[in-house]
């Protein structure tokens, strides 16, 4: 106990790490542990590609998302190829625990030892922080770099110190883009603080700090230009993300699902003939600005809704419901819940607002970090993982509010503040939706995907069935359910599902291909031929495969003339592949004739 009193930050690190190890032990039973979905799946795939040696990302264009996190995972994949799923989460758990220790130290520096201890303990046991430390997403890395940059700024020092602070916040911006907003605000703070000691010193410190940021960001911009072939500062997904949060159909776009719906959205620039990545981003920004200019009152109302959502207690997931993970973890069940109160954010936010009301001049730097991330979330759209990098700083102000309230509990100021806190609690927890512990359609679709990758077809089929039961218009889940039916030997049911999906989503070539396969398995030649014909009407990277399949279909049914017509069409459309098509045709024809 004496050691804990002397070294509170290390004690909090040990507690936080132990809690995160326990959580990791609990969730490894989930099929999503080894088969992450959506953004996490993308990051894991990029890590594997990087570990394979393509560290410059040749052939991939400019970065779509900020690149630091996939490179972070790529390094882990290189060092621990056989234990990647555990090693990545263990390292993130250690980073999360270090962040908790930093919170304790920052609380002592900006507020008091008591506030630092309370905030550090709160961070160690904060459910969403624990959850995201176990997810393959950049929130943990960005949060840790933010706090480290804040600690360096608070400490002050010589030239190398300011350079290092800039470099750390530059790295944070390469993990979570809003950190660059904080870097800009921090530059202004450095200049303002240094001005008291002379204009030259202020400009020198600010310039050195800015140089640190530039030295980190510039290589990424240079790589995007020289290898990616486009002038992109860091990544070009900002345009579509801005449009998602700023358009007249906000409720639809902010809830858009990965897969076909997402592909339809990001494909809008291509429909307009725009192919250059930076121009795609500009296309979406222009659409948003047109909405802002043409409907300013609607936009201001939307902005107000998003600003308020930043302070609501509910944890709004991005592509998955965080509350569902309570099914896998007793620890998370105790540290993340809703029941009149959305714990923990629904309690932290009112306390933090009280703490912010008590803020003094010396606390301006953590306040700037809070402003940067909440402003970015408001400008784009609000989700729990996007406000998470600001949460540790919010915990500092919440701890300050709680400590002040305790110290003044017997005074009229404390009683008045307590009454105000009750009002804030009601507002921050007003109209909470219930926890969906059974999971929504997206959760069951994701589970189905994970089971399918493990060849657990019966379980995958059950999850897809639950997904379409919860949302009858989830056509991608319907398609996968049809595939599961086919793999289970129920071709008639599979064909019926594919027909249903084809009517709803006729522009999806894979639906027609699956339907053709099912009709062939059912020995329904004319129906299979019609499905192939519909598929060939659509632009798709699968067209060469379609031509090969259709040639094989005609050869197996004895329609040699039709097969030769398909060969001629394929060679005409892909003259550079004419020899290969002829070879494939000859091999298939010889095989068919040999079987006869």
N, C-alpha and C positions, 0 to 999 in steps of 0.2 A: 504493500500500500504506500509506503514511503517513496518507493521508486516511481509509482504512478503520480504522486503529488509533485515530485521533482521533474518528471518528464511526461507531462500530460499528453503532448502530441504523439509521442511514441506509444503511450498506452492506448490512445484512440486508434492509432494505426493497427495495433495488435487486435483490438476488438473488431474493428472494421474488416480486417483481413479474415479473422475467424468466422465472422458472420457470412462473408462472401464465399468462403470455402464450404460452409454448411449449405448455402443455397445452391452452389454448384453440385454438391453431392446429391441434393434432392432432385434437381431438374434433369439429370442425365438419363432418366427413364423416358423422357419425352421423345417421340420420333423426330421432332423439330430440332433436337439438340445437334444431331449429325446431318440434318437435312434442312438448313435454314431456308427462309422464303423471302421473296421480293428483294429489297435492297441488300439484306444480309446474304442472300444467295449470290447476288451479283458481286459483292465484295469477296466472298469466298472463291468464286470462280476467277476473279481478277488476281487474287492472291496465288492461286495455282498457276496461272499463266506467267506471273512475274517470277515465281519460284522456278518455273521451267526455263528461265533465262531471258525472257523478253522484257528486260528492265526499262528499256526506253519506250516500250509500247509501240513499236514499229507496226505500221499498217492499221492503226486503230483511230487515226485522226486526233484532234485535240481532246483533252479530258472532258468527259461528260459531267462527272462529279468531282468535287475537290479530291485531289489524289493522295493525300498523306495517309489516310486510313488504309486503302488497299495496299500501299507500300509497307505500312506497318504490319499488316497481316501477311504480306508476301515474305517479309523477313522472318516472321515466326514460322511460316510454312517451310522455308528453306532450312531453318535450324531444327525444327521438330516435325518432319514430314509425316511420321507415323502417329504422332500424338497431337495433331493440329487442333482438333476440336477442344481438347482439354487445355493444351498449352496456351492457346489464344485467350481463353476465358480466365485461366489462372493469372496470366500477365495483366489482363484487364482488371481482375480483382485486386491485384497489387497496386495498380495505378489508381483504382477507386479508393483503396485504403489510404494511399499517399495523399489523395485529394482531401480526405477527411482530416488528416494531420495538418495539411495546409490551412484548412478552414479554422482549426483550433489556433494555429499561429497567427492567422490574419485577424481573428477575433481579439486576441491578446494585443496585437499591434494597434488596431483601429478603435477598439472599444475598451475591454477590460479582461483580465484573466477569467473571470466568471463567465462572461459572454463567450469567450473563446471556447471554454470547456463545454458549455451548453450547446453551442453551435456544432462543435466537433462531434459530440455524442449524437446529436440529431442527425448529422450527415452519415455517421456510421450505421444508424438504424433506419435511414430513410428508404422506404420500400422501393420507389421508382429508381433511385440511384443504384440500389442493389440489383434490381431487375436488369437495368441497362448495362451494368458491369458484366452480366452474363449473356448479352446479345452481341452479335457481330455487326455492330453499328458504331459510327464515329463519336457518339455522344460522350463516352468515357474518356477517350483520348483528348477530345476538344475541351472538355471540362477541366481535366488535369492541367493542360497547357495554359488555359485561361487563368487558373488560380496561381500557377507558377509565375506567369507573366505579371499578374497583379502583385504577388509577393515581391518580385524583383523591383517593380516600380515603387512600391511602398518603402523598400529599404533604401533606395537611392545609392549613389556612389559615383565612381569615376567614369571615364569614357567607355571602357570595356563593359562596365555594368549596364550603361544605357544601350549599348550595342546589343548586349545579350538579351535585355528585356525586349527590344524590338524584334530580334530573331525569334524569340519564343512566341511572341504574339503573331509574328508572321507564320510560324508553324501552326499555331492555333487556327489561323485563317485558312490554311491548307487542309485543315480537318473539318472545321465548321465555319462557313463563310462569314457569319455575323461577327466573328472575332475581329475581322478587319475593321468593322465599324468601331469596335472598342479601341482598336489600335489608333484609329483616327482621333477619337475623343481623348485618348491618353496623350497623344502628341500635343493637343491643345493644352492639356493639364500640365505637361512638362514645361511648355513654353510659359504658361502663366505663372507657375511656381518659380521658374528660373528668372523671370523678369524682375523679381524682387531684388535679385543679386546683380542685375545688369542685363541690358539687351543682348550684348554679344554672347554672354554665357547661356542665356535662354535659347538663342538661335542655335548655338553650338550643340547643346544637349538635345534639342528637338531634331536637329539634322542627323546626329549620330543615331538616335532612336529610329528615325525614319530609314536611315541607311540599313539598320539591322533588319527591318521589315522587308526592304527592297532586295537585300542579298538573299533572302529566303524565297521570295515570291518570283523574282526575275528568272531564275533557271526554269521554273515551270512555264512561264510565259514564253521563254525562248524555245523550250521543247515543243510547246504547242505550235509555234510558228515554223520551226525548222523540220520537225518530224511529223507533227499533226497537220501541217499545211494550212494553218489559219491563225489569225491574230486574235487569240483568246487569252485574257489575263490569267485565269485559273481554270475555270470550267464554264460550259455553256448551258447548263441546266437552269440557270437563274431565270431565263425568259419564260419558260413554260411554268416554273413554280410561281413566278409573279402573276402570270395569267390565271393560274388555278385559284389564287386568292383575290383576284381583282377582275371580275367580269359579272355581267348581269345574271348569270346562272351559277352563282357561287356554291350553293348547296349541292348542286350536281357535280361540279368539277372537284370540289374539295373531298367528295366521297367517291371519286372515280376509282374503279378497281384496276389492279394490275392485269396485264394480259391484253385482250382485245380492246377493252374500253380505253386503256392507256395508249395502246398502239394507234387507235383512231385519233386520239388527241395529238400526240406528238407527230403524227403523219400529216397534220394540216398544212405545214409549210411545204411539204413535198407535193401536195395537191395543187399548191399555188406555184409550183415550179421552182421552189427554193431548196437548194441542196447544201449550200455552204453552212457549216455549223454556226458560225457567228451570225449569219443572216437569219438562221432559224430562231435564234434567241431574240434578235431584233424584231422579227415577225410577231412573236408573242408579246413583247413589250409594247409594240405599236397597237396591237389589239386591245391591250389593257388601257393604254393611254387614251384610246378612242372612247372607251367606256367612261373613263374618268372625266374627259372633256364634255362628253355628250350628256352624261347623267351625274352631275356633281353632287346633287342631294342624295341620290341613291348610294354613291360612293362614300360620302361622309357617314351615312348611316351604317354602311358595311364596315367602315373603319372603326366606328364606335363599337359595333358588335364584336369585332376581333380584339379590340383593346380590352373590352370587358372580359372576353373569353380567356385572356391571359391570366386573369385573377380568379377564375372559377376553379373550384376544388376538384372537379372531375378530371381524370386523366384521359384525354382524348387520344386514342391510339392512331398511328399512321400505318394503315394496312393490316394491323392486327390489334386485338383487344388485350391490353395489358392485364386486365382483371382475370381473364381466363387462365392465366398461368398460376393463379392461386391453387388450381386443381393439382398442380405438381409439387407445391411447396407449402408446408405448414408454416414455415418462417414468413413467407410472403403473405400468407393469409392473415397473419397477425399484424403485419406492418403496412398493409394496403387493403382498404375496404371502403365500402360506402354503406351508410345507414343513417340518413338524416344529415350526417357529416361525412364528407369525402376525406378520409384520412389517408395521407398526412397533409396534402396541400391545402385542403379546406380549413385546416387549423393553422398551418404555417402562414398562409397569405394574410389573414387578418392581423396576426401578430407582427408580420413584417410591415404591414401598412402602419401599424402603431409605431414600430421602430423607425420607419422612414419619417414619420412625423416628428420624431425626436432627433433626427440626424443633425449633425454639426458639420462645420466646415471641414474638419479633418477627415471626415468620412466620405468626401466627395468622390474619391477614386473608386471604391467599390460601387458607389451609386452609379457611376458612369458605365461600369460593366453591366449592371442591371438594366440601365436605360438602353444600351446598345442591343442587347439580346431581346428585350421585350419590344423595342421599336421594330427590330427586324421581323419578329414573329407577327406583329400587327401589320406591317407593310406587306408581308407575304400571306401566310396563313398560320393558324395556331394548331400545334400538336404537342403532345407531352414531351416527345424527345427533342423538339426544337426549343422549348423553354428550359429544358433540363440544365444546359450549361450555366444558366443564371441562378439555378436553385441554391447552390452552396452559398452564394452571396445573399440570397434572400433569407437563408437560414441565419446568417449573421444578424440581419436586421430583426428577424423574428426573435432571436435570442435576446437581443437588446431590448425589444419590446416586452418580452416576458420578464426579464430581470428588473426592468424599471417598474413594471406593474407590481411585482412582488415587493420591491423596496418601498413603494408608495401605497401599499394596500390599505393602510389605515388612514391615509390622508384623503381629503376631498378630491384632489387631482387624480389619485389612483382610482377612486370609485367612479368618477366621471369617465375616465379612460376605460374602465371595465364595462361600463354601459355602452360606450362606443364600440368596444370590441365585440360585444354581443350582437350589435347591429351589423357589424362587418361579417361576423360569422354567418348570420342569416343570409346576407347578400351573396357571399362567396359560395354558399351551399344551396342556393335557391334553385328549385326545379331540377334536382339531380335525377338522371335516368337510373334505373336499377342496374345492378351488376348482372351481366349475362353469363352466369357460371356454366350454362350449357353450351355456350359458344355461339357466335353468329355464323352466317353462311361462309364468310371469308375464312374463319378459323377452321371450319370443317373441310373446306376446299384445300387449305394448306396441309391439314393432316392427311387428307387423301393423297395429295402429291407426295408427301413423305413416305407413306405406306407403299405407294406404287413404286417408288425408287428402291424400296427394300423387297420388292416382289411379293408383298403381302396383299394380294389382290382382293381377297374377301374383305379385309379391313378397309382397304382403299374404297371399294365399292360402297361399303356402309357409310363412310364419311361423305362421299360424293352425294349419296342419296339424301343424307341429312342436309347438305348444303342446298340442294335444289328444293328440298322440302321447306326450308326456311326462306328461300328466294326462288320462286319459280321462273324468274327471268335471268338467272345466272347461267348464261348459255355455255360459257366455258366449262363450268362444272357439269352441265348436261353432257357436253362432248366427252369429258373424261369418264363420266358414268357409263356412257355408251362403250368406250374403250374397255372399261372394266368388265362390262357385260360380255363383250366379245372375247376377252381373255378367259372368262369363266365358261366359255362355250355356248353362251346364250345369244347366238347370232341373230335370231329373229328379233329379240328385244333390242339388241344393239342397233340393228338396221332401222327400227322404228324410232329410236332416239335420234339417230343421225338425220333421219328425214325431218324430224321436228326441229332440230337445230338448223338444218339447211334452210328451212322456211323462214326462220327468224333471223339468221345471219348468212344470207346467200353469198356475201362477199368474202367469206373465209374459205380459202382453198382447201385447208386441211379437213374441213367438214366433208366436202365432196370426195376427197381421197378416202377418208374412212368409210363413207357410205359405199363407194365403189368396192372397197375391200370386203365389206360385209355382204354386198350383193353377190360378189364372186363366190364367197364361201357358201352362200345359199344357192349357188348355181343358177342365179338369175341374171343371165348374160345381158339381155337388153337393158335392164335397169342399171347394171354396172356400167355399160357403155354410156348411158345418159349421164351418169354421175361424173365419169371421166370427161365427157364433153363440157359439162358445166365448169369443171375445175380448169380446163384449158382456156376458158373465156377470161380467166382472172390473171392479173399480173402476180407472179410469185417466183421466189428463188427456187421453188420446187419443180418448176416446169420441166427441166431436163429429166428429173425422176419420173414425172408424169408421162412424158413421151416414152420412156423405157418401159414403164408398167403397161401402157396402152399397147405398145408393140407386142409385148409378151402375151397380153390378153387376147389379141387377134390371132397370134400364132397358135396359142393353145386351143382356140375354138376353130382352127382351120381356115381362118379368114386371111390368107396370105396376101391378097391384093390390098386389103385394108391396112395390113401391117406395113406394107411397102409405102403406102400413102402417108402413114404416120411418120415413117423414117424420112421420107422426102420433106415433110413439113418441119421435122426437127432439124434436119440439116440446113434447110433454108433459113430457119430462125436463128440457129447457132452455127454459122459457117465455120467458126474456129474449132468447133467440136465435131465437124462432119465425119472425120475418120473414126473418132471414138464411137459415135452413134452407129456407124456401119459395122464396127467390130462387135459391139453389143448385140446388134441385130443378128449378125452372123452366128454368134455363139448361142443365142436363144433359139434361133431356127434350127441349128444343128442338134441342140438338146431335144427339141420337140420332135424332130424327125427320128432321132435315135430312140426316143421313148415309144414311137409307133412301130 
